[in-house]
Amino acid sequence: MQHRAVLVCILCVLAVLLTFGITTTLLKKEEPAPSVSEPAEGPAAPGEDLSGHYQIDNASTALLTETADAGTDYLNDTLFLGDSNTVRLYNNGLISLQQFCAKEGIGTQVALNEGIVTFKKDSIPQAVAMMKPRRVVMTFGTNDTGMEVPDFIAHYTALIQAIQQSYPYTDIIVNTVPPVPADHSNYPHMDQAKIDDFNMALLDLCEQLGVRFLNSAEALKGSDGYGIADYYTSGDIHLKSAGLKAVLNYLRTHALQTEDRRPDTNNIPTRTMEYVSNPSSAVAAPSSEAVSSSESQAESASSSESSSSESTGASSSSSTGGGLSDWWTSWLG
């Protein structure tokens, strides 16, 4: 009897242990897996909806808000600084040679020292001092998307400050980096989310430096957060005439009206030779951070630049305009 009782007790203990083990195993399976932090976001996937990514503070004191149309005189008194999309304003007959200082493939870092269209020996800050513009509109960044945002802002800051030091009498307007269309297959390294990040940081920079911010990106973007396809060459990132006109119309209707602080407009060099551009040299590399990249771009454009001349010493009593009112009326409608 005793042996039978002991055996029963042992079986009961084993049964309890087995039940406990099964129950514990089942409970562990139902526990949620420990949370894992999301990986850092990479470049936006082609066609990804970015409609909510670009957030601009509409209450910013640096932001240029909508105004009455400032007209063609406003554009005629403006000097446009930038890269290939700025050169295209001239290529499309929307501005004169006298109204831009730019170069295809140029970025913020090399713009401080590199020679530009018809100013082969002069950088952009030096050219601004010679042209004595009423205002400048700066459009850089397309060739800088290989940089991190802090590096881009640091180079842009240095460029703005160099212009302010070179010619402190001009109003400075920082334009947004133009968006790219969803189909930018010819330039697969371009990242619209990065461009948005650049532009949001540029607004903060403008507030810090006391210059103004032109949010022309909102005139070029579609509902998906990318550039409107009709404004671009197919698979490309360069603006066609329709997109360029949209930017100029936005500039005219978001005008900065201030007192003219220029002491004089004498001895402004007249640039008379036509310039033939080489758009294929633009955005040859994802960043202008490396000087060697810029040098290779400059070499690819050298054949076209050979047809342009340096500034002549002829004086002009007017500012950067030159009888373009009829051109603006016919082109912009």
Secondary structure, DSSP 8 states (H G I E B T S, - for coil): -HHHHHHHHHHHHHHHHHHHHHHHHHHHHHS-----------S--TT---TTT----TT-TTB----S--HHHHHHTEEEEESHHHHHHHHTTSS-GGGEEE-TT--TTGGGT--BTTBTT--HHHHHHHH--SEEEEE--GGGTTS-HHHHHHHHHHHHHHHHHH-TTSEEEEE-----BS--TTSTT--HHHHHHHHHHHHHHHHHHT-EEE-THHHHB-TTSSB-GGGB-TT--SB-HHHHHHHHHHHHTS--------S---S-----S-----GGGTTSSS-SSSHHHHHHHHHHTHHHHTTS--------SS-S--S-HHHHHHHH-
